[in-house]
Amino acid sequence: MRFIEGGDRFVLGQISVAGKGIGMGVGFTGGGLLPAAKIREIAAVPGVSGVQAQVMLPLQTSTSQFLTLTQELILGLDLSRPMPNRHYPALPVQTGRFLREGERHMVVVGADFGATRKLHPGASLTLEGRPYTVVGVLERILTAPDRFAIVSIDDARELLRAKDPMLASLPIAAADLNTGVAVGWEPSADPDAVARAIAERVAGVNVTIPSELSRVLRSSTAFFSALLVGIGALGLVIGGLSLSNTVAAAVFERIRDFGIKRALGATDVQLGREILGEALAVSVTGGAVGIALAMAVGLSVNAYVAAQGQHLFLFSARLLGFALVFAVALGTAAAGYATACVARLSPAEAIRRGS
């Protein structure tokens, strides 16, 4: 679910525009080249607040260009322009730093890209036969940039020519070697309306409508989301019933003791306080142990698959807090039910049933 949310935030934060046709461009900039003149036309469309030229190309050209969610990509950014993505005005860096304007042959890698190669600031990464120095590793944001190798746009244009021999033989100015742009919009503008205005006013471009791309992303993962929710709900029901049964059984097994205590003068409030205290102790302990075991298994699996650039389990504070509160609530409800059953019995009946 967090993966879907991460991708949704990324695509809803910008309008992606690419040149029409077929070229080396992949991902959100899939298509032909986008000349500098077209970029100036896009920047002039009403409602556009910023445009950043980009070059996106596959790390391995043998990889299918349709697998953009898991494909490793090289992304070249025009560092003279700020990132226009509304939700990611700057990609968060976990270690090291981000690229600076004017730097050449430096690279920042995504979390998964770096994990598969054990990269860290100061390490070397070879791209098209040329060594690049890693200056930073991004935080994991659970979407496409996790698998990016980010370089300056000048370096990306150089890599684009190296990967496509036809481009190297054509007299194309460096400024025209762009596979797409990321477009931001004014605070008062509607992003879908701005995207449609770009498509109408600028000829020869492919424009992604943010809401439509978000809808496609969510619909393509709907079955997977429903499966995860169903598994989680089933686990909660089974675990909750087991906890409730344990608490209730512990009370009913001591029904004779409670009958004796009532015969000696104990009030229902005193018995309820005792039962509730024991139930809370069992619920909190059981919930904490269950959370600890789940985290141990999940983190072990994450460590095992990290070498393949995967991250399967995410334990957020909200999720862990909900699990503990859920366990305590069920334990309290079970204790309340058992206490009410005991309170309805006379001391003699409770002693007789417990014998």
C-alpha positions in Angstrom: 0.0 0.0 0.0 2.8 2.4 0.8 4.4 1.7 -2.6 1.2 2.7 -4.3 0.9 5.8 -2.1 4.6 6.7 -3.0 4.0 6.3 -6.7 0.7 8.3 -6.5 2.4 11.2 -4.7 5.2 11.3 -7.3 3.0 11.3 -10.4 0.5 13.8 -8.9 3.3 16.2 -8.1 4.2 17.1 -11.6 3.1 17.1 -15.3 5.4 14.9 -17.4 5.8 15.9 -21.1 7.8 14.0 -23.7 8.4 14.3 -27.4 6.2 12.3 -29.8 7.5 9.3 -31.6 9.8 6.5 -30.6 13.2 7.0 -29.0 15.5 6.1 -26.2 13.3 7.8 -23.6 11.6 5.6 -21.1 9.3 5.8 -18.1 7.4 9.1 -17.8 9.5 10.6 -20.6 9.0 7.7 -23.0 9.0 8.9 -26.6 11.1 10.9 -29.0 13.3 13.9 -28.4 12.0 17.2 -27.0 13.9 20.2 -28.5 14.7 23.3 -26.5 12.2 25.3 -28.6 9.4 23.0 -27.5 10.4 23.4 -23.9 10.2 27.2 -24.3 6.7 26.8 -25.7 5.7 24.7 -22.8 7.0 27.2 -20.3 4.9 29.9 -22.0 1.6 28.1 -21.5 -0.6 29.9 -18.9 -0.6 28.2 -15.5 2.9 26.7 -15.9 5.2 27.8 -13.0 8.3 25.9 -13.9 9.9 23.5 -16.4 12.9 21.3 -15.9 14.5 19.5 -18.8 15.2 15.8 -18.3 16.9 13.0 -20.0 15.7 9.5 -19.0 17.2 6.4 -20.5 17.5 2.7 -19.5 20.5 1.5 -17.6 20.4 -1.7 -19.6 18.9 -1.3 -23.1 18.1 -5.0 -23.2 15.5 -4.5 -20.5 11.9 -4.0 -21.5 11.0 -0.3 -21.6 7.5 -1.1 -20.3 8.7 -2.3 -16.9 9.1 1.3 -15.6 8.0 0.6 -12.0 10.9 -1.8 -11.4 13.3 -0.9 -14.2 16.7 0.7 -13.4 17.0 4.0 -15.1 19.4 6.9 -15.6 17.9 10.3 -15.0 19.6 13.5 -16.1 18.4 16.7 -14.6 18.9 20.3 -15.6 20.3 21.4 -12.2 20.0 25.1 -13.2 16.3 24.7 -12.7 14.5 23.7 -9.4 12.5 20.5 -9.4 8.9 21.4 -10.1 7.4 18.3 -8.4 4.9 19.6 -5.9 5.4 16.8 -3.5 9.2 16.4 -4.0 10.7 19.8 -4.6 14.0 18.1 -3.5 14.6 14.4 -3.5 15.5 13.4 0.1 19.1 12.2 0.6 19.8 9.6 3.2 23.6 9.7 3.1 25.9 12.2 1.3 24.4 15.0 -0.7 22.6 15.8 -3.9 24.1 17.0 -7.1 25.2 20.6 -7.6 25.0 22.7 -10.7 28.0 22.4 -12.9 29.2 19.1 -11.5 30.2 16.4 -14.1 30.6 12.7 -13.7 28.9 12.7 -10.3 25.9 10.5 -9.5 23.2 10.2 -6.8 21.6 6.8 -6.6 18.2 5.7 -5.4 17.9 3.5 -2.3 17.3 0.2 -4.2 19.8 1.0 -6.9 22.5 1.6 -4.3 21.5 -1.4 -2.2 21.9 -3.9 -5.1 25.4 -2.6 -5.7 26.4 -1.8 -2.2 27.1 1.8 -3.2 27.9 4.6 -0.7 29.2 8.2 -1.0 32.7 8.0 -2.4 32.1 4.8 -4.3 32.6 4.5 -8.1 29.9 3.5 -10.6 30.7 2.8 -14.2 28.2 4.1 -16.8 28.9 3.4 -20.5 32.5 2.8 -19.7 33.1 6.0 -17.8 33.6 6.1 -14.0 31.2 8.2 -12.0 31.7 9.1 -8.3 28.7 8.5 -6.0 28.1 11.6 -4.0 24.8 10.6 -2.4 22.2 7.9 -1.8 18.5 8.8 -1.6 16.1 7.9 1.1 13.6 5.2 0.1 10.5 6.9 -1.1 8.8 3.7 -2.4 8.4 4.8 -6.0 10.4 5.1 -9.3 13.4 7.2 -8.0 14.4 4.3 -5.7 15.8 2.7 -8.8 17.3 5.8 -10.5 20.9 6.8 -11.1 20.7 10.6 -11.2 23.3 12.6 -13.1 23.6 16.1 -14.6 21.7 16.6 -17.8 25.0 17.2 -19.7 26.3 13.8 -18.5 22.9 12.2 -19.5 23.1 13.7 -23.0 26.6 12.2 -23.3 25.3 8.8 -22.2 22.3 9.1 -24.6 24.7 9.6 -27.5 26.8 6.7 -26.4 23.8 4.4 -26.1 22.3 5.4 -29.5 24.9 5.5 -32.3 22.4 7.1 -34.6 22.2 10.2 -32.4 26.0 10.5 -32.4 26.0 10.8 -36.2 23.2 13.5 -36.4 23.9 17.2 -36.1 21.7 17.8 -33.1 22.5 20.6 -30.6 23.1 19.4 -27.1 20.3 21.6 -25.8 17.8 19.7 -28.0 18.8 16.3 -26.6 16.0 16.0 -24.0 13.6 13.1 -23.7 11.1 15.1 -21.7 10.4 17.8 -19.1 8.8 17.9 -15.6 6.3 20.7 -15.4 5.0 22.5 -12.3 1.8 24.6 -12.1 0.7 27.8 -10.4 -0.9 27.3 -6.9 -4.2 28.6 -8.2 -4.2 26.4 -11.3 -5.7 22.9 -11.9 -2.9 20.5 -12.9 -5.2 18.5 -15.3 -6.3 21.7 -16.9 -2.7 22.9 -17.3 -1.7 19.5 -18.8 -4.6 19.7 -21.3 -3.6 23.3 -22.2 -0.1 22.1 -23.0 -1.4 19.4 -25.2 -3.6 21.9 -27.1 -1.1 24.7 -27.4 2.2 22.8 -28.1 2.3 20.5 -31.1 4.3 17.3 -31.2 4.4 16.4 -27.6 3.0 13.6 -25.4 1.4 15.0 -22.1 0.5 12.8 -19.1 -2.6 14.0 -17.2 -1.7 13.6 -13.5 -5.1 12.3 -12.4 -5.3 9.9 -15.3 -1.9 8.5 -14.6 -2.7 8.2 -10.9 -5.9 6.3 -11.8 -4.0 3.9 -14.1 -1.5 3.3 -11.4 -4.1 2.5 -8.8 -6.2 0.4 -11.1 -3.2 -1.7 -12.1 -2.5 -2.5 -8.5 -6.1 -2.8 -7.3 -6.0 -6.6 -7.0 -2.7 -6.6 -5.2 -4.0 -3.9 -2.8 -7.2 -5.9 -2.1 -5.2 -9.1 -1.5 -3.0 -7.3 1.0 -6.0 -5.8 2.8 -7.7 -9.2 2.9 -4.7 -10.9 4.3 -4.2 -8.2 7.0 -7.9 -8.3 8.0 -7.9 -12.1 8.2 -4.8 -11.9 10.4 -6.4 -9.4 12.7 -9.6 -11.4 13.1 -7.7 -14.7 13.8 -5.3 -13.0 16.2 -8.1 -11.0 17.9 -10.3 -14.1 18.4 -7.3 -16.0 19.8 -6.5 -13.2 22.3 -10.2 -12.8 23.3 -10.6 -16.5 23.8 -7.4 -16.6 26.0 -8.5 -13.8 28.2 -12.1 -15.1 28.6 -10.9 -18.7 29.3 -8.5 -17.4 32.0 -11.4 -15.8 33.8 -13.8 -18.7 33.5 -11.1 -21.1 34.8 -11.0 -19.1 38.0 -14.7 -18.8 38.4 -14.6 -20.7 41.7 -12.0 -18.3 43.1 -14.2 -15.4 42.2 -17.2 -17.0 43.9 -15.2 -17.5 47.1 -14.0 -13.9 47.0 -17.6 -12.7 46.6 -18.8 -14.9 49.4 -16.1 -13.3 51.6 -17.4 -9.8 50.7 -15.6 -8.8 47.5 -17.7 -6.4 45.4 -18.3 -6.6 41.7 -16.2 -3.5 41.2 -13.2 -5.1 43.0 -13.5 -8.3 41.0 -13.9 -6.3 37.8 -10.7 -4.2 38.6 -8.8 -7.4 39.2 -9.9 -9.1 36.0 -9.4 -6.0 34.0 -5.9 -5.5 35.3 -4.9 -9.1 34.4 -6.5 -8.8 31.0 -4.6 -5.6 30.2 -1.4 -7.3 31.4 -2.0 -10.2 29.1 -3.1 -8.0 26.2 -0.2 -5.6 26.4 2.4 -8.4 26.8 0.9 -10.5 24.0 0.6 -7.6 21.7 4.2 -6.4 22.4 5.6 -9.9 21.9 3.6 -10.4 18.7 4.8 -7.0 17.4 8.4 -7.9 18.3 8.2 -11.3 16.5 6.6 -9.7 13.4 9.3 -7.0 13.3 12.1 -9.6 13.8 10.8 -11.7 10.9 10.0 -8.7 8.7 13.4 -7.0 9.2 15.2 -10.3 8.6 13.4 -10.8 5.3 14.1 -7.2 4.3 17.8 -7.7 5.1 17.8 -10.8 3.0 16.1 -9.3 -0.1 18.0 -5.9 0.2 20.7 -7.3 -2.0 18.2 -7.6 -4.8 17.0 -4.0 -4.2 13.7 -5.1 -2.7 12.0 -3.8 0.4 8.9 -5.9 1.4 7.9 -4.9 4.9 7.5 -1.4 6.3 6.8 -1.0 10.0 5.4 2.5 10.6 4.7 4.0 14.0 1.0 4.3 13.1 0.8 0.6 12.1 2.6 -0.6 15.3 0.5 1.7 17.5 -2.7 0.4 15.9 -1.7 -3.2 16.4 -1.1 -2.6 20.2 -4.2 -0.6 20.7 -6.2 -3.3 18.8 -4.9 -6.0 21.1 -5.6 -4.0 24.3 -9.1 -3.1 23.1 -10.0 -6.8 22.4 -8.5 -7.9 25.7 -10.6 -5.3 27.5 -13.8 -6.3 25.7 -13.2 -10.0 26.5 -12.5 -9.2 30.1 -15.6 -7.0 30.3 -17.8 -9.9 28.9 -16.3 -12.4 31.3 -16.7 -10.1 34.3 -20.4 -9.6 33.4 -21.0 -13.3 33.2 -19.3 -13.9 36.6 -21.2 -11.0 38.2 -24.6 -12.5 37.2 -23.8 -15.7 39.2 -24.4 -15.9 42.9 -21.4 -16.9 45.0 -22.8 -20.4 45.6 -23.4 -20.9 41.9 -20.0 -19.7 41.0 -18.4 -22.1 43.6 -20.5 -25.0 42.3 -19.6 -24.4 38.6 -15.9 -24.1 39.4 -15.8 -27.4 41.3 
